Amino acid sequence: MQWRSGKEIRSLFIDFWVSKGSRHFPSFSLIPDDPSLLFTIAGMVPFKPYYLGIRKPEAPRAVTSQKCVRTNDIDNVGRTARHHTFFEMLGNFAWGDYFKKESITWGWEFLTEVIGLEPDRMSVTIYEDDDEAYDAWHKLVGIPDARIFRFGKDDNFWFMGNQGPCGPCSEIMYDQGPEFSCGRPECAVGCDCDRYLEIWNHVFTQFDLQKDGTLVPLPKKNIDTGMGLERLTSIVQRVRTDFETDLFMPMIERACAMGGIHYGYSPKTDLAVRVIADHVRSVAFMIADGILPSNDGRGYVLRRLLRRAARFGRLLGVDRPFLLEFLPDVIGLMGDPYRELIDNRLTVEQIIDVEEKRFCRTLEQGTELLDGEVARLRGAGRTELPGDVAFVLYDTYGFPLELTMEIADENGFTVDRAGFDREMAAQRERARASSKQKRSALAGDVYSELNERLGDTPFTGYEVSESENSVAAIVVDGEETESLEEGMEGEIILDTTPFYGEKGGQVGDTGTIASTGGKAEVTDTVIRCRGLVVHKVKVLSGSLAVGDAVRSCVNDERRRAVRRNHTATHLLHEALGRVLGGHVRQSGSLVGESSLRFDFTHFEAMSREQLLAVEMEVNARILENRELTVEESDMEHAREMGAKALFEEKYGDVVRVVRIPGFSAELCGGLHVASTGEIGCFKILREEGIGSGTRRITAVTGLAAVRLFQKLWRYVNDLGAMLAVDENAVLEKVEQLQAEVKALRRKRDEEKMNALSARLQESLHWFALPEGVQGVYGSFGAVGADALREIGDRLKNGKREDALVILLASVDGDNVQVVAMADDEAVEKGVSAGKIVREASKMLGGGGGGRPNLAQGGGKDSAALPKVFESFQGWVEGQIRS
């Protein structure tokens, strides 16, 4: 068998199935259209509507190399030969076209004649009752009966869910040799070890599973196959694991060089470099597809993978941000055919850079916590770190257990592994309980049925805002109906429409639809299924019925305002890139008639100077009154023109390029002004953060901007009159008044604190404890947490030899604030202010917490405060004796 690169194998697979009449679809996004899935997890996911029968296939045969992400076994990545978070699924598909005979014989042809796998090293599995598959393998391919294995539904029958398309499957197994065997006498096809490796699964979707469990034959039979590129490459390249293929080795070699180690010498360092190599691929592809770090959903998975890779770098001794150094390797290996890695390189670079640096700071905080816990435990004579502490370090600060164990060992400590495992098991149980998938939006409904019958609605609104149409369908409460009467609300589908359906951030059009017998107000226009344009209406007079000839009129004044704002977003997008850098990418927008909202990737607040520069850039282009050009082209030509593509958009074979000559070009299906001068002017209202790495600008154009300028100027005039100064001196006068107010407040606070200190001793109660610990508590009026902390600092600074623990309260009606403090000596003896505050706040009917040396909280049950003070001494005694 000839050695081949992973890239070559991918190309051979695609070319082979194209030669069999399949249409090649470039890989779809990692973000699926199915809301029941976080990621595209298999090659068939983008084609799911075809299998469900709710959408006609664009071609009867297809082939893809689909990028996928799976994270259900993330802890196994790097520990086994085959687990990955990011992988490529080679797949061929057919809908009502070829079936078992062709799928099996062509698949065998590809493996043996194109790739060169040895026929006598391959076996197959089939469903126990699938004689059709058996005949294809035995009679047509020639596999001996002894190498065809029949298994039951658990192994060789595929279900999409509790109902719907399903069918038997057949897996092709490759014997890697006895050196890969688990060594058990019963080791054979079906064993979990790596000797008999499954390389390709052919699913024959031929039944419709009913509610009662019966299988009804489908009118059209389908093919769905999947073969992991990484796994096939490992076989072709004769290596023991996927990680040793050329798809991973450049990253592994770089990681080894960073850590000054050799691959294969140590299981511990091998695990680290494998995790890094796997995760950097996932991180790069996820960001390139528009996923940004966040605390939930896809963004949380991205953040977890990035941090996990960074953590394992620390285990190699790399104590600096380093992940960016792997990006050239990923792009060099995968940039062809995955162009998005190249197009979005600057964005990928900045997000990785900022997120990893942010995690480095978190890692430092976790190390401080761990060091503090070790010091506290050592002071109490203990040498085992509790499992719950190790879990907090893992879950909150991103410490792998291995890193915690390593640091503990350096300090002469062990880790309660059983306690950690219990916490992990509890977390997994919580995750399972909260991970019930949403119902898939892919199930058939009235809109998908209408789209199947009527097709996409032709849009004529680029040229006109009024047209003659006919009513093709009417929907009320999710059901088709024949007519709408006066006062009724519903949805109308026209044969063609001048109304723009909400898409790409642009709001839908409003207006009227009228016939000779009735008139309806269009309150919104949306796209319900693919290109089916749905008009939400309320009938103002008469009635409208299916088949009626109507006059459709868009509210053109509103549309003109929307056009101005939409073109302004294109100007803004380009201006942000020029001012902030090429990493800026649009990550969302809302273009309405009154304002525009633009979300973009950037990791820090914009300065005033940057905002002014962007405003000036946009307004300069408006004054130049440049005429826009719009042309249709294929995606490759659009890229050559430098047209920006948006993260969240999915584009067809023909794309629409909107250009502002000499300035910008974007793929966009929305409505725009004829020339930039129509926008009038542009003014940013605010710039704000809306998530990690994502900023938002809200702005206005046209008369809305003029009205804003007038309003702001009126405010300045009125302030000048109130302050008795010229408009140019308003700011200076306000700063002067602020300084005077600040000085007065400082003087007042000093007087209050001096008065408080004068009666301090009569408000405090002291007690002494064993181990040389003193405690003090007291209650004050509504002085606030800052004053309590200052009192505590004065007490700490004025104490003598004993360790000191402080609990202070501020009472304002029913509301109580509490502050606890412990000096370094008290913390070493086991005292934790955070735990004291948690107990106190619980008794007060509230919550709180903090660090071992300082914490605050409170509640709304001031009557419970005496009980809190009574319990304080016992809490401290319990901590120093534990």
Residue, then its C-alpha position, 0 to 999 in steps of 0.5 A: m500500500q502506497w503512503r499518502s498524505g491526509k490531504e491526498i486521501r481527502s482529495l482522492f475520496i472526493d474525486f472518486w465519488v464525483s466520478k460516480g456522479s455525486r455532487h461535491f458539497p464543500s464542508f458546511s459550517l460547524i454551526p448546524d441549522d438544527p437547534s438540537l445540536l451545538f455543533t455539526i457532529a457528522g457528515m449527514v447533519p447538513f443533509k438531515p432535512y433530505y432524510l426527513g423528507i421535508r426538503k428536496p435534495e439539490a442533487p440525488r448524490a453527494v459527497t463531502s469531507q465535513k468538518c465536525v466537532r464532538t466534545n462528549d468524550i473530551d477527557n479521553v482526547g489524547r489518552t486513546a488513539r482515536h478520540h478527537t474534538f475536531f475531525e473530518m468525516l468523509g461521506n457519500f450520500a444518495w436520496g432515492d438513487y443508488f442503494k446497497k449494491e452500489s454503495i458496497t461495491w463502489g466503497w470496496e473499489f475505493l478502498t482496494e483499488v484507489i487507496g490500496l488496502e489489502p482485501d484479505r485484511m478486511s472484514v464486514t459487519i451487517y445487520e442480522d437480517d440483512d440478506e441484501a447486504y450479505d449478497a452484495w458483500h459475498k456474491l458481488v465483492g467476494i468476501p468469504d462468509a467467514r469474514i462477514f459478521r451478523f450483529g443485532k440492532d445495538d450494533n448494526f441498525w441506525f435510528m435517527g430518533n424514536q420515530g422517523p427514518c432508520g435502517p440497517c448498516s454495514e461496517i468495514m473493519y480492517d485488521q491491523g495485526p496481532e500487535f494491536s490486539c488486546g491479547r484476549p483469546e476471544c479477541a475478534v471482530g467486534c472487540d473494543c481494541d484497535r486490532y479490528l478497526e472500524i473504518w467505514n460505516h454504510v447506513f441504508t436508510q430504508f424504513d420509517l419507524q412508527k410510534d408503535g415500533t413497526l418499520v414501514p418501508l420508505p418510498k425512496k431508499n437512501i444512503d448515508t456513509g461516514m469514514g473518519l479521515e484521521r482514522l483512514t490516514s493512520i491505516v494508510q500511513r502505517v502508524r499506531t494512532d491518528f496523532e502520528t499521521d501528518l494531520f497532527m505531527p507538525m503540531i506535536e513536533r512543535a509542542c515537543a520542541m517548546g517543552g524540550i521533550h521527545y514524543g513517545y518517551s513519556p505517557k504524561t508528556d505524550l498526553a499533553v502534546r496530543v491534547i494541544a495538537d487536537h485542541v488547537r485545530s478545534v479552536a482555530f476552526m470554531i473561531a473561523d466559523g464565527i464562534l466566540p468565547s463565552n460562558d455558555g453554549r458553543g462559546y463555552v466549549l470553545r473557551r474550555l478547549l482553548r484553556r485546556a490546551a493552555r493548561f497542558g502547555r503548563l505541564l510541559g513547562v511552557d509558562r507563557p502564552f503559546l497557542l498562537e505559534f501553532l496557527p501557521d501549522v494548522i493553516g498550512l495543513m488545512g488552509d486548503p480546502y478550508r479557506e475560512l482559516i485564511d480569510n479569518r486569520l487575523t480574527v482567529e489570532q486576536i481571539i486566541d491571543v487575548e483569551e489565552k492571556r486572560f486565562c493566564r491571569t486566571l491560572e495565577q489566581g488559582t495558583e494563589l488559592l492553591d498555595g493558600e489552601v496548602a498553607r492553611l492545611r499545613g498549619a493544621g497539620r494536614t498533608e492531603l488536599p481535599g477533593d472538593v478543593a481540587f474540583v474547584l480548582y478544576d471547574t472554576y480555575g481550569f486546573p487539570l487534576e494532574l496539575t493540582m497533583e503536581i503542585a501538591d506533590e511539590n509541597g509534600f501533599t497528596v490529593d483526595r482523588a476519591g473526593f475529586d471523582r465524587e465531585m466530577a461524577a456529581q457534575r456530570e449528573r447535573a450536566r446530564a439532567s440539564s442537557k435535554q435537547k431541544r426539539s429539532a426545528l427540522a420536523g415538517d410544518v406548514y411552512s416547509e410543506l408550502n415551500e415544497r409546493l410553492g418553492d422559494t418566493p421570488f423577490t422583486g424589491y431590488e427594482v420596485s416597491e410596488s407590484e401586482n401579485s396574487v395570493a398563493a397561500i394563507v396561514v392562520d395559527g400554523e394551519e392553511t386556510e382559504s381566506l382572511e376576513e376584516g379584523m383577522e390577523g394571519e400570514i399571506i404568501l404571494d407568488t412573487t413579492p416586493f417585500y423584503g423578508e427579515k434576513g441578514g440583520q435587516v428588518g422586514d418591510t411593512g406596507t399594504i396588500a390590497s385587492t378589489g375586495g379587501k385591504a390588509e396592513v403588512t406589519d412585518t415580513v419574515i422568511r419562514c423556510r428557506g426562501l419562503v417569504v411570509h407577510k404578517v398581516k391584519v385585514l383592515s377592510g373586506s377580505l382576502a382569499v387564496g387566488d386573489a389578484v392584489r396590489s402590494c405596496v411597501n412603505d417606501e419612506r420606512r424602506r429608505a430609512v432602512r436602506r440608509n442604515h444598511t449601507a451605513t453598516h457596510l461603511l462602518h464595518e470597513a471603517l472599523g477594520r481600518v481604524l482597529g485592524g484587520h481582525v475586526r469581523q461582523s458578528g451580528s447586526l440589526v438594521g431598522e428604520s430608526s437606528l442601526r446596531f453593529d456587533f463586531t469582534h474586538f477585545e477591548a473598549m474603543s477609545r474616544e479617539q478611535l470612535l471619532a476616527v471611525e465617525m470621521e471615516v464614515n462621514a467622509r465616504i458619505l460626503e464623497n457621494r460614491e455610487l454603489t455597484v451590485e453584481e452577482s458572481d460565484m463565491e470564488h470570484a467574490r473572494e478574489m474581489g476582496a468581498k467580506a463574508l459574514f460569519e453567520e451567513k450561509y451562501g449559495d452558489v451565486v452570491r450578491v456583492v455590494r461594493i462601495p468603489g474604492f472602499s469596501a465590498e461585502l456579500c449581502g442580499g439586503l437593500h441599499v442606497a444608490s449612492t452614499g450621499e443619500i445617508g446624509c450623516f452618521k453619528i455613533l450613539r454608544e459603544e459597549g461590550i456584549g460578551s467576551g471578544t464582542r463589541r456593539i456600536t449603536a448609531v443613527t443616520g439621516l434625519a435621526a442623526v440631525r435631530l440628535f445633533q440638535k438635541l445635544w446642542r440644545y443640552v449644551n446651550d441649556l447647561g451653559a445658561m445654568l452654569a453662567v458660562d459660554e458653551n465652550a467652558v461648560l466642561e471646565k465648569v462641571e469639572q470644577l464643581q465635581a472637584e468641589v463636591k468630591a472635597l466636601r464628601r471627603k471631609r464629611d466622610e473623615e468627620k463621620m469616621n472620626a466620630l465613629s472611631a471615638r465610640l469604637q470601643e463601646s461598640l466592640h466585643w472581644f473574646a480570646l480563644p486557644e491557639g493564641v487567637q482573638g476575636v472581635y465583633g460589633s454592630f454599627g448604624a447604616v455606615g456601609a461596607d467601606a466603613l466596616r472594612e476601614i474599621g477592620d483595617r484599623l483594628k488589624n493595624g492596632k492589634r498586638e501579638d495574637a492572631l485576630v478575627i473580626l466580624l462587623a455589621s452595618v444595620d439599616g432597617d431590616n437590611v444587614q451588611v456583614v464584613a469578616m476579616a482575618d489576619d495572616e496568622a489567623v488564616e494559617k491557623g485555619v480561619s476562613a473569613g469567607k466561610i464565616v460570612r457564608e454562615a452569617s449571611k445564611m442566618l440573615g436570610g441572604g448570601g455572601g462569601g470571599r477570600p480567607n482573609l476578607a469577605q462580605g455579605g448580608g441579608k434582610d433579617s436584622a433580628a437574626l444579628p444577635k444570633v449571628f454574633e452568638s455563633f461567631q465564636g463557635w465558628v472560629e473555634g471549629q475552624i482552628r480545631s479542624 
